Amino acid sequence: MISPPPPAAWIVYLEISPMRNQFTAIYERDGDWVIGYCPEVPGANSQGQTVEECRQNLAAAVELILRDRREDALRGVPDDAVTETIFVE
């Protein structure tokens, strides 16, 4: 049996893969526009001429921000780090 490396050498992080999560979307009317934002994801906001257009834009913004944050967090992770996917419900 092979012994695992000492705990200090273990770095566990999320694998880049498609995500399925639920977030709160808040929509407000501003003249002819619908403005949307997601309070759980700072910086995630959007606009559209309809709620549906705003919803689609907001979902794309959330996905882009989370993907960018994940990629940024994984820069510099050692090649021998342990990788696994965790699920949060």
LUMKE-569754 format. One line per 5 residues: number of its first residue (from 1); their letters; for each residue x, y, z of N, C-alpha, C. Coordinates in nm, 3 decimals, padded with zeros to 5 digits, m for minus. Atoms other than C-alpha are relative to their C-alpha. Layout:
BEGIN
NUM	a	X/Y/Z/X/Y/Z/X/Y/Z ~ ...
***
This chain:
BEGIN
1	mispp	00.084/m00.117/00.000/00.000/00.000/00.000/00.089/00.125/00.000 ~ m00.077/m00.124/00.010/00.132/00.344/m00.097/m00.055/00.100/00.100 ~ 00.041/m00.101/m00.098/00.125/00.606/00.177/m00.024/00.132/m00.071 ~ 00.023/m00.132/00.059/m00.029/00.941/00.087/00.104/00.097/00.052 ~ m00.094/m00.100/m00.048/00.188/01.249/00.117/m00.049/00.058/00.131
6	ppaaw	00.044/m00.061/m00.125/00.182/01.431/00.449/m00.111/00.102/m00.025 ~ 00.113/m00.090/00.022/m00.134/01.644/00.498/00.038/00.139/m00.051 ~ m00.039/m00.134/00.045/00.055/01.971/00.444/00.023/00.005/m00.151 ~ m00.026/00.004/00.143/00.131/01.859/00.087/m00.128/m00.015/m00.082 ~ 00.126/00.020/00.072/m00.235/01.797/m00.002/m00.067/00.134/m00.024
11	ivyle	00.079/m00.117/00.035/m00.408/02.076/m00.185/m00.117/m00.051/m00.082 ~ 00.121/00.048/00.068/m00.764/01.995/m00.282/m00.073/00.122/m00.053 ~ 00.072/m00.111/00.058/m00.945/02.225/m00.520/m00.104/m00.052/m00.098 ~ 00.105/00.038/00.093/m01.245/02.223/m00.747/00.057/m00.014/m00.140 ~ m00.041/00.023/00.138/m01.186/02.082/m01.092/m00.084/00.090/m00.091
16	ispmr	00.077/m00.082/00.094/m01.286/02.308/m01.379/m00.093/m00.092/m00.078 ~ 00.102/00.081/00.066/m01.608/02.156/m01.501/m00.129/00.081/m00.003 ~ 00.127/m00.073/00.002/m01.961/02.269/m01.585/m00.061/00.001/00.140 ~ 00.059/m00.014/m00.133/m02.138/02.398/m01.277/m00.151/00.009/m00.010 ~ 00.144/m00.019/m00.011/m02.498/02.381/m01.173/m00.024/00.049/00.141
21	nqfta	00.025/m00.062/m00.128/m02.584/02.617/m00.892/m00.125/00.085/m00.009 ~ 00.114/m00.090/m00.004/m02.873/02.832/m00.782/00.044/00.130/00.067 ~ m00.033/m00.131/m00.053/m02.838/03.203/m00.720/m00.125/00.086/00.000 ~ 00.111/m00.094/m00.005/m03.073/03.485/m00.634/00.019/00.105/m00.109 ~ m00.002/m00.105/00.100/m03.157/03.721/m00.919/m00.102/00.105/00.041
26	iyerd	00.089/m00.111/m00.032/m03.306/04.062/m00.845/m00.010/00.088/m00.123 ~ 00.024/m00.081/00.119/m03.465/04.262/m01.127/m00.073/00.127/00.040 ~ 00.065/m00.127/m00.023/m03.563/04.627/m01.126/m00.021/00.070/m00.134 ~ 00.030/m00.074/00.122/m03.727/04.837/m01.396/00.066/00.137/00.011 ~ m00.061/m00.132/00.005/m03.531/05.150/m01.497/m00.032/00.058/m00.137
31	gdwvi	00.046/m00.054/00.129/m03.720/05.333/m01.771/m00.035/m00.114/m00.093 ~ 00.026/00.105/00.099/m03.717/05.110/m02.079/00.082/m00.126/00.026 ~ m00.092/00.110/m00.025/m03.457/04.877/m01.928/m00.036/m00.076/00.126 ~ 00.007/00.083/m00.121/m03.459/04.592/m01.679/00.143/m00.019/00.046 ~ m00.132/00.014/m00.058/m03.158/04.592/m01.450/m00.003/m00.121/00.093
36	gycpe	m00.005/00.119/m00.085/m03.056/04.265/m01.279/00.134/m00.014/00.068 ~ m00.126/00.029/m00.069/m02.800/04.163/m01.022/m00.016/m00.121/00.089 ~ m00.006/00.121/m00.082/m02.699/03.864/m00.815/00.077/00.033/00.127 ~ m00.070/m00.041/m00.122/m02.620/03.949/m00.450/00.105/m00.099/00.049 ~ m00.099/00.099/m00.044/m02.425/03.624/m00.394/00.131/00.009/m00.077
41	vpgan	m00.119/m00.007/00.084/m02.177/03.707/m00.670/00.031/00.148/m00.027 ~ m00.032/m00.141/00.020/m02.029/04.056/m00.633/00.049/00.027/m00.142 ~ m00.037/m00.037/00.136/m01.997/04.225/m00.969/m00.088/m00.059/m00.107 ~ 00.089/00.063/00.099/m02.262/04.009/m01.139/m00.125/00.085/m00.015 ~ 00.118/m00.080/00.028/m02.512/04.247/m01.292/m00.021/00.001/m00.150
46	sqgqt	00.031/00.001/00.143/m02.684/04.287/m01.625/m00.114/00.096/m00.028 ~ 00.116/m00.079/00.041/m02.947/04.470/m01.820/m00.058/m00.063/m00.125 ~ 00.066/00.047/00.120/m03.194/04.396/m02.094/m00.128/00.077/m00.019 ~ 00.126/m00.070/00.026/m03.506/04.530/m02.255/m00.119/m00.078/00.053 ~ 00.103/00.082/m00.062/m03.707/04.241/m02.108/00.062/m00.075/00.117
51	veecr	m00.052/00.079/m00.112/m03.678/04.034/m01.792/00.074/m00.122/m00.053 ~ m00.064/00.119/00.056/m03.591/03.730/m02.004/00.139/00.033/m00.055 ~ m00.130/m00.040/00.052/m03.310/03.913/m02.183/00.097/00.031/00.114 ~ m00.082/m00.033/m00.115/m03.180/04.046/m01.852/00.042/m00.128/00.073 ~ m00.030/00.128/m00.067/m03.200/03.694/m01.700/00.111/m00.074/m00.073
56	qnlaa	m00.103/00.069/00.079/m02.996/03.544/m01.983/00.135/00.070/00.014 ~ m00.125/m00.076/m00.015/m02.737/03.822/m01.957/00.058/m00.018/00.140 ~ m00.047/00.017/m00.137/m02.718/03.782/m01.578/00.060/m00.140/00.019 ~ m00.054/00.136/m00.010/m02.668/03.405/m01.604/00.137/m00.009/m00.067 ~ m00.130/m00.001/00.069/m02.386/03.463/m01.854/00.104/00.074/00.083
61	aveli	m00.094/m00.076/m00.083/m02.228/03.723/m01.624/00.046/m00.082/00.120 ~ m00.035/00.083/m00.116/m02.241/03.489/m01.321/00.096/m00.110/m00.043 ~ m00.087/00.107/00.048/m02.089/03.205/m01.522/00.140/00.052/m00.032 ~ m00.129/m00.058/00.036/m01.811/03.428/m01.657/00.081/00.037/00.124 ~ m00.070/m00.040/m00.122/m01.724/03.568/m01.313/00.050/m00.122/00.077
66	lrdrr	m00.041/00.119/m00.075/m01.718/03.226/m01.144/00.111/m00.076/m00.072 ~ m00.105/00.067/00.077/m01.511/03.073/m01.424/00.132/00.075/00.014 ~ m00.121/m00.081/m00.012/m01.263/03.362/m01.408/00.059/m00.012/00.140 ~ m00.050/00.014/m00.138/m01.237/03.340/m01.028/00.062/m00.136/00.023 ~ m00.055/00.135/m00.015/m01.181/02.965/m01.046/00.136/m00.010/m00.068
71	edalr	m00.127/00.006/00.074/m00.910/02.995/m01.312/00.107/00.082/00.072 ~ m00.095/m00.084/m00.071/m00.744/03.278/m01.119/00.049/m00.069/00.128 ~ m00.036/00.067/m00.125/m00.750/03.078/m00.794/00.091/m00.120/m00.026 ~ m00.078/00.120/00.028/m00.591/02.776/m00.965/00.139/00.030/m00.058 ~ m00.133/m00.035/00.050/m00.295/02.966/m01.107/00.102/m00.022/00.111
76	gvpdd	m00.105/00.021/m00.098/00.019/02.859/m00.930/m00.018/m00.122/00.089 ~ 00.019/00.122/m00.078/m00.127/02.539/m00.784/00.104/m00.102/m00.047 ~ m00.103/00.096/00.039/00.150/02.276/m00.779/m00.056/m00.113/m00.087 ~ 00.041/00.108/00.090/00.136/02.007/m01.047/m00.036/m00.128/00.075 ~ 00.027/00.123/m00.074/00.134/01.734/m00.781/m00.114/00.014/00.100
81	avtet	00.114/m00.020/m00.091/m00.169/01.877/m00.599/m00.110/m00.100/m00.034 ~ 00.112/00.093/00.018/m00.464/01.640/m00.551/m00.121/00.081/m00.047 ~ 00.116/m00.065/00.056/m00.768/01.737/m00.756/m00.123/m00.086/00.022 ~ 00.126/00.071/m00.010/m01.125/01.641/m00.680/m00.114/00.099/m00.018 ~ 00.118/m00.082/00.013/m01.473/01.773/m00.744/m00.086/m00.021/00.124
86	ifve	00.091/00.012/m00.113/m01.698/01.850/m00.449/m00.135/00.057/m00.044 ~ 00.135/m00.044/00.032/m02.073/01.904/m00.463/m00.061/00.064/00.124 ~ 00.065/m00.071/m00.109/m02.258/02.155/m00.248/m00.147/00.015/m00.037 ~ 00.144/m00.012/00.030/m02.635/02.138/m00.227/m00.062/00.108/00.084
***
